[in-house]
Amino acid sequence: MELNDLSAFVAVVRARGFRDAARARNESPSGLSEAVRRLESRLGVRLLNRTTRSVAPTEAGQRLFERLVPALGEIEAALDVVNTLRDRPAGTLRLNVPANIARTVLPAIVVPFLKAFPDIRLDVIVEDSFVDLLAAGCDAGIRYDEKLEKDMVAVPIGPRIQRLATAAAPAYLEAHGCPQHPRDLLVHACLRGRFSGGASPAWEFERDGEIVKIDPKGPLVTQPGAASDLLLSAALSGLGIIHLFEDWLRPHFDSGALVPVLEPWWQSFSGPYLYYPGTRLMPAPLRAFIDFIRT
């Protein structure tokens, strides 16, 4: 079997389509389609179900994909051993991170890292749900400790203590008053996030050992992550009270556009971790990134 045909098949399954896979590989959709056809012909079984709107693996295709991903990863890592002998590591480092990390943690790290390693290309995929790194084609991810799988190697990255902050625009507080206890939020307009499954996470507060969880209501609900910018815009406009990472809101506290609310109740938690599979061979760009954040 041609390795290019196998990797083309994996790319199409990951991208769920020929067009996006071709864009990621800098190839033509027709070339990828022909590669998959050759593979199906040699195996004598259909690997993909194709319609005008979607591409999905068959049962045989899914089983092949699940076995190929780690195998191709090991081949890539083995070839990358040569990279460690270069004066400067080269190649692509693919990171899967939540939106908060992309907004508040990576900016201080990415620029000096890429200046220090100009032959490395950083590909950042922003995704708030937990993903299978190997299946997603990523070298490493960044998440908080409660979402880390047990078989992953974890390295601290960014601030070691973070807080969720509650805030509102001065105009909103002048019109509606300032809450003095978390339960007061139940009679305020609150700007909420919602998980992809449809549930809205409770707002949790803590003070002197007392934990309070509330489920406030409000005029705007969005899925967390990139859509948090919409919540923030609404809060800045005086539409309601927002509950978001302190680091995300800090510039607006400094400018006075937002006012901290219930600050003594803000709950703190441990900072994020860079995590990656504990494989024997580590890609040189990932090794360079780990060494960089450790120093």
VEXLUMPA-735602 format. One record per residue (C-alpha): residue number from 1; residue in one letter; chain; x, y, z. Coordinates in nm, 2 decimals. Layout:
<pts>
  num  residuo  cadena    east   north      up
  NUM        A       A       X       Y       Z
...
</pts>
This chain:
<pts>
  num  residuo  cadena    east   north      up
    1        M       A    0.00    0.00    0.00
    2        E       A    0.12    0.35   -0.08
    3        L       A    0.16    0.55    0.24
    4        N       A    0.03    0.86    0.06
    5        D       A   -0.30    0.69   -0.01
    6        L       A   -0.33    0.58    0.35
    7        S       A   -0.26    0.93    0.48
    8        A       A   -0.49    1.08    0.23
    9        F       A   -0.77    0.85    0.35
   10        V       A   -0.70    0.96    0.71
   11        A       A   -0.70    1.32    0.62
   12        V       A   -1.04    1.29    0.45
   13        V       A   -1.20    1.12    0.75
   14        R       A   -1.05    1.38    0.99
   15        A       A   -1.18    1.67    0.77
   16        R       A   -1.51    1.50    0.70
   17        G       A   -1.48    1.60    0.34
   18        F       A   -1.24    1.61    0.04
   19        R       A   -1.24    1.99    0.00
   20        D       A   -1.12    2.07    0.36
   21        A       A   -0.88    1.78    0.36
   22        A       A   -0.73    1.90    0.03
   23        R       A   -0.69    2.25    0.17
   24        A       A   -0.51    2.12    0.48
   25        R       A   -0.28    1.90    0.27
   26        N       A   -0.23    2.16   -0.01
   27        E       A   -0.35    1.91   -0.26
   28        S       A   -0.65    1.90   -0.50
   29        P       A   -0.98    1.73   -0.40
   30        S       A   -0.97    1.52   -0.71
   31        G       A   -0.63    1.39   -0.62
   32        L       A   -0.75    1.29   -0.27
   33        S       A   -1.06    1.13   -0.42
   34        E       A   -0.84    0.92   -0.66
   35        A       A   -0.61    0.82   -0.37
   36        V       A   -0.91    0.69   -0.17
   37        R       A   -1.05    0.51   -0.48
   38        R       A   -0.71    0.33   -0.53
   39        L       A   -0.71    0.22   -0.16
   40        E       A   -1.07    0.09   -0.19
   41        S       A   -0.98   -0.10   -0.51
   42        R       A   -0.68   -0.26   -0.35
   43        L       A   -0.87   -0.36   -0.03
   44        G       A   -1.18   -0.46   -0.22
   45        V       A   -1.41   -0.28    0.02
   46        R       A   -1.58    0.06    0.04
   47        L       A   -1.42    0.28    0.30
   48        L       A   -1.62    0.60    0.26
   49        N       A   -1.99    0.68    0.21
   50        R       A   -2.01    0.99   -0.02
   51        T       A   -2.30    1.22   -0.08
   52        T       A   -2.32    1.57   -0.23
   53        R       A   -2.32    1.71    0.12
   54        S       A   -2.10    1.49    0.34
   55        V       A   -1.84    1.22    0.36
   56        A       A   -1.84    0.96    0.64
   57        P       A   -1.65    0.64    0.69
   58        T       A   -1.82    0.30    0.65
   59        E       A   -1.78    0.05    0.93
   60        A       A   -1.47   -0.09    0.76
   61        G       A   -1.34    0.27    0.70
   62        Q       A   -1.39    0.36    1.06
   63        R       A   -1.20    0.05    1.18
   64        L       A   -0.91    0.12    0.94
   65        F       A   -0.90    0.49    1.04
   66        E       A   -0.87    0.40    1.41
   67        R       A   -0.58    0.16    1.35
   68        L       A   -0.41    0.39    1.09
   69        V       A   -0.40    0.71    1.31
   70        P       A   -0.15    0.58    1.57
   71        A       A    0.05    0.38    1.31
   72        L       A    0.10    0.68    1.09
   73        G       A    0.18    0.89    1.40
   74        E       A    0.46    0.65    1.49
   75        I       A    0.60    0.66    1.13
   76        E       A    0.59    1.04    1.14
   77        A       A    0.76    1.05    1.48
   78        A       A    1.02    0.80    1.37
   79        L       A    1.11    1.01    1.07
   80        D       A    1.12    1.32    1.29
   81        V       A    1.41    1.16    1.49
   82        V       A    1.63    1.31    1.21
   83        N       A    1.49    1.65    1.30
   84        T       A    1.65    1.63    1.64
   85        L       A    1.99    1.63    1.47
   86        R       A    1.93    1.96    1.30
   87        D       A    2.07    2.29    1.45
   88        R       A    1.71    2.42    1.47
   89        P       A    1.40    2.20    1.50
   90        A       A    1.16    2.23    1.20
   91        G       A    0.81    2.12    1.12
   92        T       A    0.45    2.18    1.23
   93        L       A    0.33    2.17    1.59
   94        R       A   -0.05    2.12    1.61
   95        L       A   -0.21    2.23    1.94
   96        N       A   -0.57    2.18    2.04
   97        V       A   -0.68    2.45    2.30
   98        P       A   -0.99    2.60    2.44
   99        A       A   -1.09    2.96    2.35
  100        N       A   -0.99    3.10    2.69
  101        I       A   -0.63    2.96    2.65
  102        A       A   -0.60    3.10    2.30
  103        R       A   -0.72    3.44    2.43
  104        T       A   -0.53    3.47    2.76
  105        V       A   -0.24    3.23    2.78
  106        L       A   -0.09    3.17    2.44
  107        P       A   -0.03    3.53    2.33
  108        A       A    0.25    3.57    2.58
  109        I       A    0.41    3.24    2.47
  110        V       A    0.36    3.20    2.10
  111        V       A    0.54    3.51    1.97
  112        P       A    0.87    3.46    2.16
  113        F       A    0.85    3.08    2.09
  114        L       A    0.82    3.13    1.71
  115        K       A    1.09    3.40    1.71
  116        A       A    1.32    3.15    1.89
  117        F       A    1.23    2.87    1.65
  118        P       A    1.17    3.03    1.31
  119        D       A    1.16    2.69    1.13
  120        I       A    0.86    2.57    1.33
  121        R       A    0.50    2.64    1.21
  122        L       A    0.24    2.65    1.49
  123        D       A   -0.11    2.53    1.40
  124        V       A   -0.36    2.61    1.67
  125        I       A   -0.71    2.45    1.67
  126        V       A   -0.95    2.62    1.91
  127        E       A   -1.20    2.37    2.05
  128        D       A   -1.36    2.38    2.39
  129        S       A   -1.48    2.02    2.41
  130        F       A   -1.23    1.75    2.50
  131        V       A   -1.09    1.57    2.20
  132        D       A   -0.89    1.26    2.11
  133        L       A   -0.56    1.42    2.02
  134        L       A   -0.45    1.14    1.79
  135        A       A   -0.78    1.11    1.60
  136        A       A   -0.78    1.49    1.56
  137        G       A   -0.43    1.49    1.42
  138        C       A   -0.29    1.71    1.70
  139        D       A    0.05    1.67    1.88
  140        A       A   -0.07    1.81    2.21
  141        G       A   -0.35    2.00    2.38
  142        I       A   -0.41    2.24    2.66
  143        R       A   -0.68    2.17    2.92
  144        Y       A   -0.75    2.19    3.29
  145        D       A   -0.66    1.90    3.52
  146        E       A   -1.02    1.77    3.56
  147        K       A   -1.03    1.71    3.18
  148        L       A   -0.70    1.53    3.14
  149        E       A   -0.69    1.17    3.05
  150        K       A   -0.49    0.95    3.29
  151        D       A   -0.25    0.82    3.03
  152        M       A   -0.14    1.16    2.92
  153        V       A    0.18    1.34    3.02
  154        A       A    0.10    1.69    3.16
  155        V       A    0.32    1.99    3.19
  156        P       A    0.21    2.32    3.36
  157        I       A    0.16    2.61    3.12
  158        G       A    0.05    2.97    3.19
  159        P       A   -0.07    3.10    3.53
  160        R       A   -0.09    2.84    3.80
  161        I       A   -0.40    3.00    3.97
  162        Q       A   -0.69    3.15    3.78
  163        R       A   -1.03    3.28    3.88
  164        L       A   -1.38    3.31    3.73
  165        A       A   -1.49    3.67    3.76
  166        T       A   -1.83    3.84    3.76
  167        A       A   -1.88    4.18    3.61
  168        A       A   -2.12    4.44    3.47
  169        A       A   -2.10    4.77    3.29
  170        P       A   -2.14    5.08    3.52
  171        A       A   -2.46    5.17    3.33
  172        Y       A   -2.62    4.84    3.42
  173        L       A   -2.53    4.87    3.79
  174        E       A   -2.66    5.22    3.80
  175        A       A   -2.99    5.11    3.66
  176        H       A   -3.03    4.78    3.85
  177        G       A   -2.81    4.80    4.16
  178        C       A   -2.51    4.59    4.25
  179        P       A   -2.56    4.23    4.39
  180        Q       A   -2.42    4.18    4.74
  181        H       A   -2.46    3.80    4.75
  182        P       A   -2.45    3.54    4.47
  183        R       A   -2.82    3.47    4.52
  184        D       A   -2.90    3.83    4.43
  185        L       A   -2.81    3.74    4.07
  186        L       A   -3.13    3.54    4.05
  187        V       A   -3.32    3.87    4.00
  188        H       A   -3.06    4.02    3.76
  189        A       A   -3.02    3.98    3.38
  190        C       A   -2.73    3.74    3.34
  191        L       A   -2.54    3.65    3.02
  192        R       A   -2.50    3.28    3.01
  193        G       A   -2.29    3.02    2.84
  194        R       A   -2.43    2.68    2.72
  195        F       A   -2.25    2.35    2.65
  196        S       A   -2.28    2.20    2.31
  197        G       A   -2.51    1.94    2.45
  198        G       A   -2.76    2.21    2.56
  199        A       A   -2.70    2.23    2.93
  200        S       A   -2.59    2.56    3.09
  201        P       A   -2.32    2.53    3.36
  202        A       A   -2.41    2.67    3.70
  203        W       A   -2.23    2.98    3.82
  204        E       A   -2.03    2.87    4.12
  205        F       A   -1.90    3.10    4.40
  206        E       A   -1.70    3.04    4.72
  207        R       A   -1.62    3.25    5.03
  208        D       A   -1.49    3.14    5.37
  209        G       A   -1.56    2.77    5.29
  210        E       A   -1.92    2.84    5.17
  211        I       A   -1.99    2.73    4.82
  212        V       A   -2.29    2.87    4.64
  213        K       A   -2.42    2.74    4.30
  214        I       A   -2.69    2.93    4.11
  215        D       A   -2.87    2.90    3.78
  216        P       A   -2.95    3.26    3.69
  217        K       A   -3.16    3.37    3.39
  218        G       A   -3.10    3.64    3.13
  219        P       A   -3.16    3.77    2.78
  220        L       A   -2.86    3.61    2.61
  221        V       A   -2.73    3.25    2.60
  222        T       A   -2.44    3.13    2.38
  223        Q       A   -2.21    2.84    2.35
  224        P       A   -1.89    2.91    2.54
  225        G       A   -1.56    2.96    2.36
  226        A       A   -1.54    3.19    2.06
  227        A       A   -1.90    3.30    2.12
  228        S       A   -1.79    3.44    2.45
  229        D       A   -1.70    3.76    2.26
  230        L       A   -2.07    3.81    2.20
  231        L       A   -2.14    3.77    2.57
  232        L       A   -1.86    4.02    2.65
  233        S       A   -1.99    4.27    2.39
  234        A       A   -2.34    4.25    2.55
  235        A       A   -2.20    4.31    2.89
  236        L       A   -2.00    4.61    2.77
  237        S       A   -2.32    4.75    2.63
  238        G       A   -2.50    4.72    2.96
  239        L       A   -2.73    4.43    2.88
  240        G       A   -2.65    4.23    3.19
  241        I       A   -2.39    4.06    3.42
  242        I       A   -2.12    3.83    3.28
  243        H       A   -1.93    3.54    3.45
  244        L       A   -1.60    3.47    3.27
  245        F       A   -1.23    3.41    3.32
  246        E       A   -1.07    3.70    3.51
  247        D       A   -0.78    3.72    3.26
  248        W       A   -1.03    3.77    2.98
  249        L       A   -1.21    4.05    3.16
  250        R       A   -0.90    4.22    3.31
  251        P       A   -0.84    4.48    3.03
  252        H       A   -1.20    4.60    3.07
  253        F       A   -1.16    4.63    3.45
  254        D       A   -0.85    4.84    3.39
  255        S       A   -1.03    5.07    3.14
  256        G       A   -1.34    5.10    3.36
  257        A       A   -1.57    4.96    3.09
  258        L       A   -1.66    4.68    3.34
  259        V       A   -1.69    4.68    3.71
  260        P       A   -1.61    4.38    3.93
  261        V       A   -1.92    4.23    4.10
  262        L       A   -1.90    4.00    4.40
  263        E       A   -1.52    3.98    4.39
  264        P       A   -1.49    3.83    4.74
  265        W       A   -1.69    3.54    4.61
  266        W       A   -1.48    3.47    4.30
  267        Q       A   -1.37    3.11    4.29
  268        S       A   -1.01    3.02    4.21
  269        F       A   -0.88    2.70    4.05
  270        S       A   -0.55    2.56    3.93
  271        G       A   -0.41    2.67    3.60
  272        P       A   -0.40    2.48    3.27
  273        Y       A   -0.16    2.20    3.15
  274        L       A   -0.01    2.12    2.82
  275        Y       A   -0.08    1.74    2.77
  276        Y       A    0.04    1.49    2.51
  277        P       A    0.05    1.11    2.47
  278        G       A    0.34    0.94    2.65
  279        T       A    0.48    0.79    2.33
  280        R       A    0.83    0.67    2.30
  281        L       A    0.91    0.91    2.01
  282        M       A    0.83    1.28    2.05
  283        P       A    0.82    1.52    1.75
  284        A       A    1.10    1.77    1.76
  285        P       A    0.87    2.08    1.74
  286        L       A    0.68    1.95    2.05
  287        R       A    1.00    1.88    2.24
  288        A       A    1.12    2.24    2.16
  289        F       A    0.78    2.38    2.28
  290        I       A    0.79    2.18    2.61
  291        D       A    1.15    2.29    2.68
  292        F       A    1.05    2.65    2.60
  293        I       A    0.76    2.66    2.84
  294        R       A    0.96    2.49    3.11
  295        T       A    1.23    2.76    3.10
</pts>
